[in-house]
Amino acid sequence: MKHNQASGLENIMEPRSIFNNKGKTKFVAITSGKGGVGKSTISANLAYCLFKAGYKVGVLDADIGLANLDIIFGIKTTKNILHALRGEVRFSDVVYPIEEGFYLVPGDSGEEIFKYVSQEILDSFVDEQNILDDLDYMIIDTGAGIGEFTQAFLRASDSVVVITTSDPAAITDAYTTIKVNSKTKDNVFVLVNMVDSAEKSLQIFGGIQRVAKENIPNMTLNYLGYIQNNNAIKQSIKNRKLLCKSEPFNAFSFAMNQIVKILTLKLEQGVLETPKDNFIGFFRRLLRYL
């Protein structure tokens, strides 16, 4: 895919699938060591920018306890992944199209879903004609922290993006999250949110990177970029609007498009090799970590 490096806004185009092969989905988990760093907002807007860049994209709301992406996307959902795992509805019934080629799988507010993930129920999903089988990307909005269930999603994902801010506690917790993930991952992306400048962002990333090199030398940290403080973000959350959609020329939207460029460049040009699976295959992997 060619990108216009000058504007970063060329991806308002007719979506087209880049891979278009079943079982070729890249699963990217968005996480943080600490809550309140803008994780869900970034997950939703990142997914939207990927979609507008021409990819077929799904979003799984795995922020157990705070599942709210349906509100961010402004769509009404009546069933979620828990209902499918219980066998109450078909899996396809909990896949909500946001736009053609862009889908949400809503989560449930609680850890109960893990009681119902089984080989038997996953086998029943395989028999369905699943519109998620040929996704290019699945963005997984996980919970904050290093809890058991959040870690299961991170381990099952192909790539992990850790979000931090300039808050010392957020930085410390981000490093802890990176260290925990070093047991199963050799590469992690770092995104710095809510900063005043690129210099401050690089300073934060550099500090985390130095400590990581000293203590977890097997881990490679990839700088994904930064997002400046922006009043429009708070307003979009208040208005329940996706900022990259409602204000495509906002500085936040420009930053998100640049982040998408970096992410896709690293994942698609062999910088970071990732296994490829479909959505049910991802849940099979998840089952092994529960």
Order of alpha helices (4+ residues) and beta strands (2+ residues): beta-alpha-beta-alpha-alpha-beta-beta-alpha-beta-alpha-beta-alpha-beta-alpha-beta-alpha-alpha-alpha-alpha
